[in-house]
Structure formats: C-alpha cells, structure tokens
C-alpha cells in the first residue's frame, strides 16, 4: 500500500506539471516494451528469450512490480550501478587518477559490495568522506587520490559535484563561503610507504588553510552557518560529513534523487543532473521535494527511490509521442528514447552471439588479466579501453561530470555496426547464434527466436512473413539467411536504443 501511494504521488505531481504545461501523456507501454526497458535500466542487461516469454505469459496483475523487485535484488544490479559510481568517483589506474590497478580493484569491489548490501546512502557518503588509511587496504581512501592538484579547493570541487550536484563555477558562493568550505579539507594529507604505489591518506593536525587576503587561518564553515570551533586534533571532514548528511541539508538528498531520476528517465528534474544552482530551476520542485522526503524517511535507502520511480506510471509510459506531446522537450509525457551505454551495448551483442571481448590493462600487473568471458559492465578500471567503447561514448573518468558519457548516435557508430569485421565475426562465428539456429526445427520458429533474443518481443505477423520468406529463399541457403536476419535486427534502432 505504501509503494502504491508513493507511485500515485509521483504520477499526481508529474501530471500536475504536465497539465500546466499543456502536454498530455502517451499511452502506457506494452509488456514487451516494459520487460526490455526495465532489464536495461535496472541491471544493464538484455532479458533472455525465456525471461521475456515467462513475463509475457504471466497473468499476474502485479507482475511488473514483482519483476522490479526481482531485478533490484539480482547481482547484476550492483554490477551495473557500480559502473555508474565508478564513473563519478573516477575509478581509473592511469593518469590523471593514478590509482594503480590493485587500488582500483579494491575500490571497485568496495563500491559494488556497498550497492549489493544496499548500504544506506548517508553511510556510503560518510565512509568515503571520512576515510583514512592505505589506498590498498582501506578502499574508500581512494576517494582522495584522483586529483592532479591535491588542494582543499580541488577536493571540495569534486565533493560538491558528486554529493551536492553543485558545480563550483555556477554555485554563486562568495569567496568567504568558498574558503570556509575549502577549510573542511585543509588537513587532508598524504604519505608514501615502502610498498610500491601505496599511499596513506590521513588528517594532519598541523595543517590549516590560510586566507590569502588576511593571512589568518580559515575556520571550517558550512554554507549558511557559523564557523565551527574544532579542536586541533579533530578531523574537519567528520564535521563536514555530519553537516552534509543531516536530514535538513538542502543539497545532499536532492542531488542523489535527482541523479537517480536522470539515470532512469533520461533527464533530471533539475537538468543537468549535476548542475544544481539558482539559475537552473527544477522542472517540478514539488516532485523533487517529495523524492527527497521519501529518501530521508526511508533511512537513505536508494533502492526505495528506484522502486517507487520504476513502479510509477510515469516511468512505464510509452516512448511514442502523440501529436499533443511531441513538442515536450523538458517534461515526462513520454519515455525518453536514448542509446544504450557503450558497455551495455557491447555486452548485449556478446550475449546474443555467445562471444566475448578481449581487454587488457595498460599497466602490466599479474592480477590485471581479464578473461574474455568477463562482461564489460563489470570492468573496474576506466583505463581499460577499446575502440568500440571510445566510439560509443564511454567516459574517460576524468571529471565526474555526467555529460562525460556521450550516448548520442553518430555515423561512425552506424558504420561500425553495419560493416566492421568486429561485429561480423561475432555474428558469423558466435557459438550461441549457431546453437539457437539448431535449437528449433523450422525457419518460422528461428525467426521468432531471433526476435525474442534480440528485440525482446515476438515478430509482428508481417515481420514474421517477410523474415521467414527471406531465410527460406536466401540464395546462400537458410543458414546464411538466419545470420543475415540477426545482423539486420542488431542494426535496428529498436535494438540500439532504450525505448
């Protein structure tokens, strides 16, 4: 009942705003559309044909809600969202982060485990912000390492962007406010050890921030508050974490619920999702406030926010606009079509074909061997690259900005999917496609199976006829026709896009 009330509240607030803007809603999406959408959005993975059939054949009126719960509890949820958090936290062994592969592995595992255990978000942030110790043995310490300039201001810059959704250049904070916030990180210090590339992060009681104008020490000062009187041996980062994660903090909860809305809906309630400032108003302040309240009242349970958004009619709406909402560019009258993440797309192609990708670390270490069976969304290190990932907009993990990930469609991407030996070899030599072809007796059944595996839906009658006729009459034989159809379906916008 509580989930239903939350869902209805989201829909009511969105409806109020859409009505005021003069845009009506598209129809609810079909089950076949929903099952593909929610798999990709929640676990970054295509559903198998069996999973699609099971969902489509179910007559349970709560099957969508039950599927959402199932996906939120799957291991792939933590794997996929660890990818997103590693983008934000700049988990990368090479320049400019220079975390080194073993620190990257430890950091990635810690992030993924926190998501798997559904660590409350305030505890997650606090663990990162107050971390001290070895970058190899205390993984959250790596939060303080990916900085070219290890100054209090650079640390604040990244912290504000990730946990407050604030870009300092747009913040409007005065110089004194900026210095007061910088001072929370003035005691952060680093020292080497005898172990290669190991570094200790700690709070140095002798360090302090000096105001360049007055030449006086700057006291840590939260925005809108008075300077804090801390003991010399107090770690100001603890005071900052206390201020940031307080239930009445105006940025912390707002930033993460807005970010989750952006991740699931394709556009933030405040957009860009990491540009919360006075000059960038929320599309619906009431909706944003409601989600903030839900997060705090549910003890910073991020899965609760995912769940109520995913269960909303707003999320489950069709991506096909109507003549009445075609011009709606800022609202949520229809689901926003967008291209699959680079890692998700290559994993989907590998899943269908039964192939893998060859990855290697640019830093040769014994434990950086990557088996070809490893899914791309589970790669821990942003330094591990491929021409496909770069072409399809994977971020460099250099800035923590959401806009670093480019999910737009380009001519080069289209040509690669159409013509490259990389994709052709996967289709022609992939063991899974051959197994699928041999698993059913006739061309009609093969067409149906390909549609379910690649597009997560059965073919329409006209599609079934055209494809079956093509395979049956292919000049190079039915096997070649089968592979041609697989290639054609993997080059459709329906496959490449989330819709």
Number of C-alpha atoms within 10 A of each C-alpha: 6 8 15 12 11 20 20 17 17 23 18 16 16 21 18 13 20 21 12 9 13 11 21 19 19 21 16 18 20 12 17 17 19 20 23 22 23 23 20 22 20 22 22 24 22 27 23 18 20 13 15 20 17 10 18 15 9 10 8 9 8 9 14 18 15 13 15 19 16 11 16 21 16 13 14 20 21 23 24 24 21 25 24 15 17 22 25 21 26 28 32 28 24 18 13 16 22 19 26 22 26 21 27 24 21 19 28 26 16 16 22 25 16 17 23 19 10 18 17 17 22 21 14 16 19 18 17 18 19 21 21 21 17 21 26 23 14 17 24 27 24 27 23 24 22 24 18 11 11 14 17 19 19 15 21 20 18 24 21 21 22 23 19 21 27 21 19 17 9 13 16 13 13 9 9 12 17 19 23 23 25 23 27 28 25 28 23 24 17 17 10 12 10 7 8 8 15 17 21 19 21 19 21 16 16 9 14 20 21 15 15 10 6 8 9 11 13 21 23 27 23 20 14 7 11 11 14 14 11 12 9 13 11 14 20 26 21 16 17 21 19 14 16 22 21 14 19 13 14 13 18 23 29 23 25 23 25 26 24 19 22 19 17 20 21 17 20 24 25 25 18 17 24 25 24 23 16 10 10 12 13 17 18 16 13 15 20 23 15 16 24 25 17 20 23 18 11 14 13 23 17 21 19 18 20 19 18 23 23 23 21 20 18 24 27 22 23 23 20 18 19 16 10 13 20 14 12 16 11 14 20 26 30 28 24 20 15 16 19 22 23 22 22 21 24 20 23 25 20 21 21 22 25 19 19 19 18 11 17 16 18 13 13 10 11 8 10 17 11 15 12 13 12 14 19 24 23 17 21 24 27 22 22 19 16 13 7 17 17 13 15 23 19 20 22 17 23 19 19 22 22 21 12 16 17 16 17 12 16 11 7 11 15 15 11 16 19 15 10 12 12 12 18 17 12 21 24 17 14 18 14 17 23 17 12 15 20 12 12 14 9 13 21 16 14 22 24 20 22 24 21 21 24 24 23 26 21 19 17 10 9 9 14 19 13 11 21 23 15 18 23 16 11 15 10 9 12 19 16 14 21 24 20 19 20 21 19 13 17 22 16 14 13 15 21 22 16 21 23
